[in-house]
Structure formats: structure tokens, C-alpha cells
Amino acid sequence: MSEKRNGAFLFLVLLLFGTFFHTTALAETSGEDRLVVFEVFRNYTDVDEVDDGLSRTFQSGDAIEALREEFAGQDVIFFEYDWNDAYSPATIRGSRFAHAVTIADEDYAPPFSMVDSGDQILGGDPDEVNYETDYRSMILASQARAPKADLYAVAKRSGGELFFDVVFTNRSGVAISGAQLAYIQVILYEVILDEDDDSEPEEELLDGDVYDQCTEKVVHSYGYVRIISEVSDGESDSYSIEMNEPYGVEDWSNMRAVVLVDYCQDVQSESYDLLQAVDVGITEHIYFAHFGTGGGLTSDIVLTNPSDEYTVEGVIEFRDADGQSLDVEVVAALGDKNDSLDISYEESGAVPSFSLSPFETVVISTGGTGVVQVGSVDLSLSAGEATVGGALKFSYPGIGTAGVGASTPLTGFVVPIQSIDTGIAIHNTEFKPVTLKMSLYEDGELVDLGVDGEGKIRNPSYFYEFGSRAHVSKYIDEYFPAFDRQEFTGTLKVEVFGGEIVATALEMGQEAGQFLSLPVIPFIE
């Protein structure tokens, strides 16, 4: 019995810790600062001179460039649309402006702008508009308004799709729901620096030339979800938005998104009002379902850049059982190329970042000192052209070493089970709850484990409302207490409803150092 305990200690230390909430590359607001969203709609075909001067397009553009520099470093973001194409991709943004204009009962010709979903609007008549002064006033007015929501958002790119997970906390003082035409929205944009010189009169913007922007923010596509169920003041709800990758992206490492929530206070008489917005990076993720450090236990994260051209940059996040950041001692074991790795810590907490040159391999190790800390590791990579290969190795003196590869998000999987101690860890990668259905099979048939004291069938077993970024890890006979694994050879099947998960499975031998990483096999429906 003692041999089994010793042989299984590593797995127990790593896995037998409860559910936790985990966020990666998270953008969030405290509710104290408002992100001001400034959107300008310009007519790129309006290149004729007006009164022997530059067209309104250039006049507004010069003003916006000056304001962009003036408000640099503040919570203000500028977007620009070609009015000739303003309803594609930005259908709902054009609709927001059209709604505000209709409410104002004025005739507008481009260029015109709106701030915070139409709460502030301005037309483009050069006889009535001092672009820089008036635009500045609109921005300052919105900065002076208190935000009416907290937003938490994370964005990831995977398999040709983009996924945005958002938590909205209502601070408006009123209930928000479909009755107010409330929406969670995503504006996907690329940062493209303007290399042209628009100060010369002969410099003309061509119709559809979206890569010459005074805002340096090119909108590529748009997504949204309507808030249907009521969210009372002080309450929160979570939302997911999925989008296909847009065409025409120059460099994915320069892609970002603004996530916002807006609503109409009175659909008959008011423009839309932005409650809050956040600016998020688009990241790709490498998941390790488990790590451990402390008490002599160490974890080595082995990363390899397979590209011969691109440098990979990323952030490593360690989280504990409650989803809080762990202050983990990190050491880089490099070898010959120790000048190409930059381990640094962000001001917000213990979040080490790294930069990996082409064909470089690095081992990032935890120190192994202090109390035992366990949790999950998530590598958030800039969404460029390159990724990394990875593995994680656990080591404990006198016990042995076990290694696992990075975990792939799945909607279901199977794991071979024998009459040996087998542990399975499952981590919800979604920003929302999912449901798990776990089933044991032998000889292709569902194993009959009878019913529990409440009359519920023990096999299959269900995990309802398996929480956002939740984590569970147990031995197979703890998932199924009535299960006798002696002389058993069969299969564990795990199905996921409502999202994706990652998993790790380890088989323990009877002697120290006997560990086998079992395959987590996607099942075919």
C-alpha cells in the first residue's frame, strides 16, 4: 500500500486539487475608466478641392491624425471607415450612426463621426465644423462620463476561426436586456502604420484604398451577439462570439479587437450609448493542463520554435485552483543561445513573457522551492504566422519523472483504461460552463454500475455546469466510486456539450518512476 502511495504521489500533487477559474490574455475594466471609441466615416472618393482648399476628407484626416497623437497613451481608440463601404464589414456600426442621425433630424454628408456608439455625433460641413476642436470636445465629453459596466474579454484564434469570450457586469443603474436593443459587439482591426505623406495636396486617397488611414486602425470584420435575457444592475452574464477569419489581413501579429457593449435608453428618442469597451489582443494558445512546483517538485516547460523565419513571442500564465495568478519562481535553462530569450515580468503580476528565435529551443523551469503550488499553464502567443511545439516535464526526487505534451482542445475523447492506477485531468478552456458526460465501456458495451442512493444511474456520469476554466482531476475509480478496476481492460469516453476542453491522462506503475502518459484520443462521432 505504501508503494502505491509513493508511486502515485506525483500525480496526486499535480492533479488532486479542485476546480479553478482560469483566464488568459484577459482584457478587463475596473469600472473606473471608460475606453472612448471614436469612429469616423469618410468619403474616399471626395478628392475634389473645395474653395481652392483640400477636400473635407483630408481636412478631417489631418485633424484625426493630430488628435490620435494628442490622446496617445489615454483610453481613446480611433477607427476609420470608407463611407462608400461603411455597411461592409461594419454593418451595425453604420446602423448606429444612421440611428443617431435620424434622431438628430439633421442632414449629414461625409466625413462625419460618432463617439461611443452615437452618444456624440458630428457632420462634415466645413462651413460649420472645426474638425480638430469639435472632435476634441466630443472625446473630452465622453471621457468625463462614468462607464456603466465592467467588461472582461479574451480573444483567441484557432482553426480558421476567432473566438471571443466576454463577461458583462451591469453598472448602469437599470436592467439591460433585449428591450433596450443591447448588444455585445466586436470590431476586429489591424494596426497598419501610414507610410504615405498626406500633407501634399496632390496626395489622393483612392476608392477602397483602406491601407492609407489617418487612424492607423483598419477594420476587417465585425461580430456581435444580442443581450436577450435581462441583466439587472450589479449582475453579470457571459457571452461568446464566433467569427471566421477575415480576408486581407497583412500581419496577424498586428491584429486586435475592441469588445464593447451598448444599448438604447429609449428606442424612440435616444441614440445608442456605450456602456463600456475593452481593447484585446488576438492570441493563439498552447495549453498544459497541469504543472506543479515547490517541496522539491519542479516543472520544466520545453518550447521549440519550428519556424525558420519568424520569432515567436508569448506570455506564460500560471494559475492556482481559484484562478488567481501564482507568483512562481521561474528559471530559464538555455544552453548556447542565452541572449535570445527575454524572461520578464509585467507590472500587473507574475506573468513571464518570452521571445523565441527561429529554430530555438528553450527550457523554462520552475524553481521547486517553497510550498507546493499546482495549477495550469497557458501560453498566449501573438497571433502571427508561427507557433511553438511544447512539452511539460514533472520531476520529484525519489519519485521519478513524467512528461506530457501540450493539450489540444477537444469536444470529446477516449482514454484506454487497464487494471492500473489511472488518473485523468480535465480543464475547461471556455469562458462559459460546459457539460461533461463520462462513460465507461468494456468489450464495446457500456459497463453496468447500477444506481446510487438517489436512484441515478452511475454510468454514464455527468458533470453539469462544469464551470468557466474549471478543472477536475481524479483517479478513474474516483470518477466512478462503484467501479472495480481489477482485471479491467476498457475505455473511458468523455463527451463535451457546449464547448471544448483539454485533458491529460497518466498511468501509474507500482514502482517509483513508473509513469506512462496515456493517449487522449479524439473520438469519431
N, C-alpha and C positions, 0 to 999 in steps of 0.2 A: 504493500500500500504506500509506503514511504517512497519507493522508487517511482511509482506513478506520480506522486505529488511533485517530486523533484523534476521528473521529465516533463511535466506539464506546467511548471511554474512560469516559464517564459510566456506561454500562451495565455495563462491566467492574468499575468501582469498586464499584457497588452490588450486583452480583449474583454475581460470581465468587469468593465466599467460601463455605467449606464448611458442612456440616451443623451445626446447633446445637440445643440443648435449651432450650425456652422455657416459662416458667410465668407465669401471670397471676393476680392476686388470690389468691395462694397462701397457704394456711394451713399452717403446719408446726410440728413439735415438735422440739426438740433432743434429747429423751430424758431431760432433767433434771427437767422439771416435769410433773406429772400434772394434767390437767383433770378435776376431780371432777364427776361427773354425778349430781345429786340429783333423784329423781323421786318425787312424792307422788301418791297415788291417793285422792281424796276423794269422799265421797258427797254430792252436791249436793242431794239430797232430804232429807238428815238435818238438818232445821232445828228439830226439837223440842228443848225445853230438857231438860237432864239435871241433876237435883238443883238445880233453880232457877237453873241457870247456862246459859251459852251452849253450844250443841251442840259436839261434837268437831270438826266441820268448821270452825267459827270458831276454836276453840282452836288447832288445828294451823295454820290460816291465819295467825293473828296471829304465831305463833312463826316461821313461814317468812318472813313479811314482815320481821321483826326480823333474822333470820339473813341474809336477802338483803342488807340494808343493812350488816350486820356484815362480811360477806365480799365486799363490793363492791370491785372492783379486784384481787381474787385469782382464781386459776384454779378457780372454782367456778361452776357454772351450774345453775339451778333450773328444773324443768319440773313442770307440774301436769296431771293428767288427771281427768276426771269418771269415777268408777268405774262408773257406770251405762253408760258408753260406752267403757270402758277398752280394749276389744279392737277399737275402730274410732275413729281410724285406727291406734292403737298396738298392733297385734296382737302383735308379737313382744316389745314391752316388757311387756305384761301377762303374756305367757308366761314371760318372765324372772322376774317376781315370783312367779308361781304355782309355778315350778320351785323357787325358793328357799324358799318357804313349805312346800312338800311335803318338801323336805329337812329343814327345821327341825322338821317334825312338830308344828306349833302351829296353833291356830285364830285367824285374823286377821279382824277386821272393819274396814272403812274408817273413818277415814282411816289409811292405812299408807304406808310409804315404802320405797324401796330406793336405795342409793348404789352406783354403779359396777356396774350390772347384777346386783345381788343379793348382792354380797360383804358388804354391810351391809344388814340389813332390820329393820323395826320396825313392830309393830302399833299399833292405835289405842285400846286400852283406857285410858280416862282415869284409872282407878284404879292403873295400873301405869306410865303414861308421863308424864314431864315433857317435853313436846314440845320446847321450846327447848333444854334441857340435853341431852336424849338425841340430838336431831338434830345438835346441835353436835358431840357426841362422835363420831358417825358420820362427819361431814365431816372432822374432825381426824384420825381414824384412817386415812381414805383419803388425805389429804394426806401422811401420814407414810410411805405405801408408795411405793416407787420405781416409776415407769412401766416397762412391759415391752415397749415398742415405740416406734418413730418413725413418725409419720404425716405425709404430705404430701397435701393435698387442694385441689382447686379446683372451684368450682361455677359453672355458667352457665345462663342462661335463654334459650331460643331456640325460636320457632315453637310455643309452647304446651307445651313440654316442658322439663324440668330435667335437666341432665347433671352427674354428679359423677364426677370422675376422682381416683383415690386410689392412692398408693404406700404400702405397708405394709412396714416393716422390723422383723423379729422380734428382740426383745431379751429374750425370756422365759427363755432357757436351755434350752428344749425345742423340739422340732419342733411346728409348728402346722399342722393340716390338718383335713379333714372328720371325722377320727376324734374330734376334740375338739369337734365341733359349733361350729366357729369361724365368725364372720360379720363382714363389713364392713357397718355399718348407718348409715343417715341418718335423723335426726329433724329434720323441716322445721318451723320455728316462726316465729311473728310476734311482734314486740315490741309489746305493747299496754299502755300505761300505765293503771293503775286510777284512774279519776276518781271512784269512789264512796267512801263512808266506811263501812267495815265495822265501825267501832268501836261503832256504835249497835246495841243488842240487836235492834231491830226491822228492821235491815237483813238481808234474807234472800236467799240465793242460790237462784235458780230452776233447775230441772232443765234442763240444756242451755245455761245462760247462761255460755258459755265466755269472754265478754269481761269478766269480773269476776274476775280471777285474782290471787291473792296473789304468784305468781311473776313476773307480767308477761310470761310466755312461753306463748303459745298454740300448741299442737301442731296442725298442719294435716294432715300426711300423713307417710308413712313408707316407706322403701325399704331394700333390703338385697341382698347377694349373699353366698352361702356360699363360704368358702375350702375348696376341694376339694383342690387339689394341695398337697403338703407344702411348707411354708416353713421351712427349717432355721434354727436360731439364727444371727443375723448376716446372713441372706439377706433379699432383698427381692422383692416381686412387685407388679404393678399390677392395678387393678380399675376397672371402670366400672359405674355405676348410673344408669339412666334412669327418670324418673318423669314422669307427666302433671302439669300444673299443678293444684293443688288448688282447690276452690271455697271461697268465703267469705273470701278474703284482703281485708283492709281497705286495706292500703297496701303495695305490693310493695317500696317502698324500705325498709320495716321487716322484710323477710323475711331470715331467716338459717337456718343448718343446723348441727347438730352431727354430725360424722362420727366414728364410733368403731369399734373392733374389740374383740370379746370372745370368750371361749371357756370351755369347761367342762373343768376339770382332770381330773375323773373323773365321767362322766355318771351314775354310780350313787350318788355320795356327796357331791358338792360343788355349790355354786351357781355361777353364771356369774361370771367375773372379767373386769373391764375392763382390757385391756392399755394402751390409750391412747385419747384423744379430742381432736378439734380443733373449734373453732368457726369457721365460714367464712361470708363474705358471699355473697349471691346476686347475680351480676353479669351484665350484658349486655356483649357485646364488639363493638368495631369494630376490624377488622384492617387494617393496612397491611403488605404482605408485605416491604417494603424501605424503608430510609432510609439516608442517608449524611451524614456531616459531617466537616469537617477538610480541611486542604490547600486551602482555598478553596471546597470543596463544601459546600453548605447544603441543608437540607430544611425546607420550610415545611408545617406541618400546618394546614389550613384547616378549622375546625369551625363548624357552624351549628346553633343550636337552633331546630327548626321549631315548637315549641310556643308558644302564646300564653298559657299558664297555668303551666307547670312550669319550674322551674330544673333544669338538668342538672348533676350533679356526677360527677366521674370522676377516674381516675388514669391517667397516661401512663407506660408502661414501655418502656424501651429495653434491648435485649439484644444481646450480641455473638454471635460464631459459636459460642461454647461455652455459651451460655445464661446467662452471667453479666451482672449489671447493669452498664450503661455509665454512667459519670459524664459526662453530656452537657451542654454549655453550652446553656441554654435561654433564649430571649428572647421576650417576648410583644409583638407589634405589634398595637395595639388600635384606634386611631382615637379616636372620641368617647367610648366607654364604658369608659374605662380603670379605673373604680372597681368594675366588676362582675366582674373576673377576679382570681382568687386563685391565683397560682402559688406553691406552697410545696413544700418537700422534707421527706419523712418522715425520722424519726431513723434508720431502718434503712438508708437509702441514697438514691441519686439517683433518686427517684420523684416527679416533679412531679405535683401534683393541680390541678384547675381547677374552677371553678363558672361556669356559663354561663347568663345570664338569658334569659327568653323573647325569641325573635326576634333574639338576639345572634349575631354572627359574630366570630370571633377567629382570628388567625394566630399560631401558636406556632412560632417559628423556632429552628433550631439555629445556633450561633454561626459555625461554619465555620472556626474556628481550630484550631491544633494538628495532631496527626497524624490521618490518615484513620481514621474509625470507621464501621463499617457493621453492619447487623443488621436487626432487625424492630421494629415499633411495634405495641403492643396497648393500646387504650383500654378500660379496665374501667369501666363505668358502673354506678351504683347502679340496681338493677332496679326502677325506678319506672314511671311512665306515659309518660315522654318518652325520646327517643333523640337522636342527633345525625347530621347529614349531614357527610360529610368528604371531603377530597381531600388528596393529598400531592404537593408540587411540588419537584423537584430542580433545582438551579441550579449551574452551574460556569462561571467566567469563561473566555471564549474558546471554550467548547464549546457552550453553549446551555442550554435549559430543557426539562424533560419533566415532565408531570403524570400522575398516576394516581388513580383513585378508590379508595375503601375496597374491600377484597376480601371477597366473600361465600363462606362455607364451602360446598363442593360435594362431591358424591360422584363427580363426573366432569364433564369439559368438553371442548370442542373449541376450537382456535385456527386461524385461516386462516394458511397459510404460503405465501410467494412467494419468488422468487429474490433475496431481500434479506436482509441480516443480521437475524435474529430471535432474540431471547432470551426464555426462559421461566423464571420462578422459581416454585417450588412450596414451600409451607410446610405442614407437618402441624400442624393445630390440636388434635389429640387428645393425650391423656395416655397414649398407648399406640402401639405400632408399627402401621403400615398397610402394605399392598402397593399399589404403583403399576404399572399396565400402560400403556405408551405405544406408540401405533400411528400410523404414517404412511399416509395414503391419497392417491391421485391418481386422478382420474376415477371416484371411488367405489370403487376397488379397493385392496386392501392392497398397498403397494409391496414388491416382492421385493428385499431387500438381501442375500440369500444367507445364509451361515452364517459364524460366526467360527472361529478356530483350534481351538476345542474342539467344533465341530460344532453349536453352538447357533444357532438362528435369530436374526438380528439385528433383525428387525421382525416382531412386536412385541418391545419391550424391557421388562424387568421390574426393578423395584426392590423386592426382598423386604426385610421388616423395616425399612421406612423409618421411622426412629425417632421417638419421642415428641418433638413440637415440632421435628422435623428440618426442614432447609432445604436445597434444592438449586437451583442456578441455572446455566444453560449456554445457549450458542447451540444452535440446532436441529441443526447438524452436529456438535456435540459430544455431544449425546444419541445421535446416530446417526452414528458416525465413517465408515461406509461410504456415507453419503448424499451425493449430489451435488445441491445445491440450484439449480445453474444451470438456468435455463429451467424451473423447477419452479413449479407452482401446485397446491396441495393443502391437506390438513387434517391437523393433529395432534390425535389423540384420546387423552385421559388418563382412565383408569378407576381408581377407588379402591376397595379392598376392606378393610373393617374400620373405616371412619371417614370423616372429612371433611378436606379440605384447602382452602387458599386459593392463588390464583395471580395472577401479573402477567405480561403479555407486552408487549414493546416491539420495534418495528421500527426499525432504524437506516438513515438515509439516508447518502449519500456525502459530504454537506457538513455542516459544523458547524451544530448547532441543528436538524438534520432528525431528529425523533423522532416516532413515531406509537405511541400506546397502542392496542394491539390488543384487540378484544373477547375476553373469556374467557366462552364461551357454554356454559351447562349443556346437556348432550346429553340427548335424549329416548330412553329405553330402549325 
